[in-house]
């Protein structure tokens, strides 16, 4: 059993759910922020891409230090010290891919970085809008009452026991995935994954993928930043209270 019975119950509340109070005092650790922005195909001429890099440097506080040509486009990146860390934006013929993995970027600074880069890139690449975009947030939290996230998901969330014997082997990873369809005029699809984290069994892995429709540029830049903030709020205001419902049950 991976259960911990604490001496003092949690008292911090992230919100109220119908019929009960759910204690939430998790400290989520964001390990990845990704944004993929799809646009109409453009000429992969490297000269406008070099101008983007030069223009950002002229601000005195460039978001990326390095410039590298890659097949079909260019890569702007920052040097990283931590293993597996990534800080970059890739310019490809039909999309831009922003990736911050295991860096110090927050949703706020990540959104501001996207806005700064797009303000420079859109006119130089002749972009009047985005066809669609996807924001991906990956975060880790530690369940309060369980030492092992696999046991937490297996027992508290999934309620599995002898049923697993039918599989003939024990899973190394447990998890659930929810796919939320778009509902209403403004709602768009969203996926939520909650899994055990193999690199550290104490940690629970959460991934949110939020899809968004067309945006005009430059007028839609504020909305794009808002999408990033909304994705993080879904983590803190919805996904973590959902997890806490099962975490709290461990003490009953």
C-alpha positions as CSV (number, residue, x, y, z in Angstrom):
1,X,0.0,0.0,0.0
2,X,1.2,3.5,-0.8
3,X,-1.1,5.3,1.6
4,X,0.1,8.0,4.0
5,X,-2.3,9.0,6.9
6,X,-1.4,12.6,7.9
7,X,-1.8,13.9,11.4
8,X,-3.4,17.1,10.3
9,X,-5.9,17.3,7.4
10,X,-5.4,19.8,4.6
11,X,-7.2,23.1,5.0
12,X,-6.4,25.0,1.8
13,X,-9.3,25.0,-0.6
14,X,-9.0,25.7,-4.3
15,X,-12.7,25.8,-4.8
16,X,-16.1,24.4,-3.8
17,X,-17.7,21.5,-5.6
18,X,-21.4,20.6,-5.2
19,X,-22.1,18.7,-2.0
20,X,-18.5,18.8,-0.6
21,X,-15.4,20.7,0.0
22,X,-12.3,19.4,-1.7
23,X,-8.9,20.2,-0.1
24,X,-6.4,21.3,-2.6
25,X,-2.9,22.5,-1.7
26,X,-0.9,20.9,-4.4
27,X,2.1,22.7,-5.8
28,X,2.1,21.9,-9.5
29,X,5.4,21.8,-11.2
30,X,5.2,22.8,-14.9
31,X,7.6,20.7,-16.9
32,X,6.5,21.6,-20.5
33,X,4.7,24.4,-22.3
34,X,4.1,23.8,-26.0
35,X,2.2,25.8,-28.6
36,X,1.8,24.8,-32.2
37,X,0.4,27.5,-34.5
38,X,-0.8,26.4,-38.0
39,X,-1.0,29.0,-40.7
40,X,-1.3,29.0,-44.5
41,X,1.9,27.7,-46.2
42,X,4.6,30.4,-46.9
43,X,7.8,30.4,-48.9
44,X,10.6,28.8,-46.8
45,X,12.9,31.7,-47.8
46,X,15.5,32.0,-45.0
47,X,16.0,35.7,-45.4
48,X,12.8,36.8,-43.6
49,X,13.6,34.3,-40.8
50,X,17.0,35.8,-40.3
51,X,15.3,39.2,-40.2
52,X,13.0,38.0,-37.4
53,X,16.0,37.0,-35.3
54,X,17.8,40.3,-36.0
55,X,14.7,42.3,-35.2
56,X,14.3,40.5,-31.9
57,X,17.9,41.2,-31.0
58,X,17.4,44.9,-31.7
59,X,15.0,45.0,-28.8
60,X,17.9,44.5,-26.3
61,X,16.1,41.6,-24.7
62,X,15.7,38.9,-27.3
63,X,13.7,35.9,-26.3
64,X,16.1,33.5,-28.1
65,X,19.8,33.7,-28.5
66,X,20.6,31.2,-31.3
67,X,19.6,31.0,-35.0
68,X,19.9,27.9,-37.1
69,X,18.6,26.9,-40.5
70,X,16.8,23.6,-40.6
71,X,15.1,21.8,-43.5
72,X,12.1,23.9,-44.6
73,X,12.7,26.8,-42.2
74,X,14.7,27.9,-39.1
75,X,15.1,27.3,-35.4
76,X,15.5,30.0,-32.7
77,X,16.7,28.6,-29.5
78,X,18.4,29.2,-26.1
79,X,21.2,27.3,-24.5
80,X,20.1,25.1,-21.7
81,X,22.0,23.6,-18.8
82,X,19.5,21.0,-17.5
83,X,19.4,17.6,-19.2
84,X,16.4,17.1,-21.6
85,X,15.6,20.9,-21.4
86,X,14.4,22.6,-24.5
87,X,13.8,26.3,-25.2
88,X,13.0,27.0,-28.9
89,X,10.7,28.0,-31.6
90,X,10.7,26.3,-35.0
91,X,9.6,28.1,-38.1
92,X,8.3,25.7,-40.7
93,X,6.4,26.3,-44.0
94,X,3.0,25.8,-42.5
95,X,3.4,26.3,-38.7
96,X,5.4,27.6,-35.8
97,X,6.2,25.3,-32.9
98,X,7.1,26.9,-29.5
99,X,8.6,24.5,-26.9
100,X,9.7,25.2,-23.4
101,X,10.5,21.9,-21.6
102,X,12.1,21.9,-18.1
103,X,12.9,25.6,-18.2
104,X,11.9,28.4,-16.0
105,X,9.1,29.7,-18.2
106,X,5.6,30.2,-16.7
107,X,2.3,30.4,-18.6
108,X,2.5,34.2,-18.3
109,X,6.1,34.6,-19.6
110,X,5.5,31.9,-22.3
111,X,2.4,33.8,-23.5
112,X,4.3,37.1,-23.6
113,X,7.1,35.4,-25.5
114,X,4.8,34.1,-28.1
115,X,3.3,37.5,-28.5
116,X,6.7,39.2,-28.9
117,X,7.8,36.7,-31.5
118,X,4.6,36.7,-33.5
119,X,4.5,40.5,-33.6
120,X,7.9,40.4,-35.4
121,X,7.2,37.3,-37.5
122,X,3.7,37.9,-38.9
123,X,4.6,40.9,-41.1
124,X,7.9,39.5,-42.2
125,X,6.3,36.2,-43.2
126,X,3.2,37.8,-44.7
127,X,0.9,36.1,-42.2
128,X,-2.5,37.7,-41.7
129,X,-3.9,35.0,-39.4
130,X,-3.6,31.5,-38.0
131,X,-5.7,28.5,-39.2
132,X,-5.7,26.9,-35.8
133,X,-3.5,26.4,-32.7
134,X,-2.9,23.9,-30.0
135,X,-1.6,24.6,-26.5
136,X,-0.1,21.7,-24.5
137,X,0.7,22.0,-20.7
138,X,2.4,19.2,-18.8
139,X,2.7,19.3,-15.1
140,X,3.6,17.2,-12.0
141,X,2.0,17.1,-8.6
142,X,2.5,14.9,-5.6
143,X,-0.6,13.2,-4.1
144,X,-0.9,14.2,-0.4
145,X,-1.9,10.9,1.0
146,X,-0.1,8.4,-1.3
147,X,3.6,7.7,-1.7
148,X,3.2,6.0,-5.1
149,X,1.2,7.6,-7.8
150,X,0.7,4.1,-9.4
151,X,-1.0,2.9,-6.3
152,X,-3.0,6.1,-6.1
153,X,-4.4,5.7,-9.6
154,X,-4.9,2.0,-9.3
155,X,-6.7,2.0,-6.0
156,X,-8.2,5.4,-5.3
157,X,-9.0,6.5,-8.9
158,X,-9.6,3.3,-10.9
159,X,-10.6,1.1,-8.0
160,X,-8.7,-1.9,-9.5
161,X,-7.7,-5.0,-7.6
162,X,-8.0,-8.6,-8.6
163,X,-9.4,-7.6,-12.0
164,X,-5.8,-6.9,-13.1
165,X,-5.0,-10.6,-12.7
166,X,-6.8,-11.3,-16.0
167,X,-4.1,-9.4,-17.8
168,X,-1.4,-11.8,-16.6
169,X,1.1,-9.0,-15.8
170,X,1.2,-5.9,-13.7
171,X,1.1,-2.6,-15.6
172,X,4.1,-0.3,-15.2
173,X,2.0,2.8,-15.8
174,X,-1.6,3.6,-14.7
175,X,-3.6,6.4,-16.1
176,X,-6.8,7.8,-17.5
177,X,-7.6,10.1,-20.4
178,X,-10.6,12.3,-21.0
179,X,-11.5,13.8,-24.3
180,X,-13.9,16.8,-24.0
181,X,-15.7,17.6,-27.3
182,X,-16.5,21.2,-28.2
183,X,-19.8,22.3,-26.8
184,X,-21.6,25.5,-27.7
185,X,-20.4,28.2,-30.1
186,X,-17.2,29.1,-28.4
187,X,-16.1,25.9,-26.8
188,X,-13.3,23.8,-28.5
189,X,-12.0,20.3,-27.8
190,X,-9.7,19.6,-24.8
191,X,-7.9,16.5,-23.8
192,X,-6.8,15.6,-20.2
193,X,-4.4,12.8,-19.4
194,X,-3.6,11.8,-15.8
195,X,-0.9,9.2,-15.4
196,X,1.7,7.8,-13.0
197,X,5.2,9.3,-13.7
198,X,7.8,6.6,-14.3
199,X,10.7,8.8,-13.7
200,X,9.5,9.5,-10.1
201,X,6.7,7.2,-8.7
202,X,5.8,9.9,-6.1
203,X,4.7,12.3,-8.8
204,X,1.5,12.3,-10.8
205,X,1.7,13.5,-14.4
206,X,-1.0,15.7,-15.9
207,X,-1.2,16.8,-19.5
208,X,-3.8,19.2,-21.0
209,X,-4.1,19.7,-24.8
210,X,-6.4,22.5,-25.8
211,X,-7.3,23.2,-29.4
212,X,-8.3,26.6,-30.8
213,X,-9.7,27.8,-34.0
214,X,-8.7,30.5,-36.5
215,X,-7.2,33.8,-35.3
216,X,-6.6,37.0,-37.1
217,X,-3.2,38.7,-36.7
218,X,-2.2,40.9,-35.1
219,X,-5.5,41.4,-33.5
220,X,-5.8,37.9,-32.1
221,X,-2.5,38.0,-30.2
222,X,-4.3,38.8,-27.0
223,X,-6.6,35.9,-27.5
224,X,-3.7,33.6,-28.0
225,X,-2.2,34.6,-24.7
226,X,-5.6,34.1,-23.2
227,X,-5.6,30.5,-24.5
228,X,-2.4,29.7,-22.7
229,X,-3.7,31.2,-19.4
230,X,-7.0,29.4,-19.8
231,X,-5.2,26.0,-20.2
232,X,-3.3,26.6,-17.0
233,X,-6.5,27.6,-15.2
234,X,-8.1,24.3,-16.3
235,X,-5.3,22.6,-14.5
236,X,-5.6,24.6,-11.3
237,X,-9.4,25.1,-11.2
238,X,-10.6,21.8,-12.7
239,X,-8.0,19.0,-13.0
240,X,-6.4,19.4,-9.6
241,X,-9.7,19.6,-7.7
242,X,-10.8,16.4,-9.6
243,X,-7.6,14.6,-8.5
244,X,-8.1,15.9,-4.9
245,X,-11.5,14.3,-4.7
246,X,-9.8,10.9,-4.9
247,X,-6.8,11.9,-2.8
248,X,-9.1,13.0,0.0
249,X,-10.9,9.7,-0.1
250,X,-7.6,8.0,1.0
251,X,-8.2,9.2,4.6
252,X,-11.8,7.9,4.8
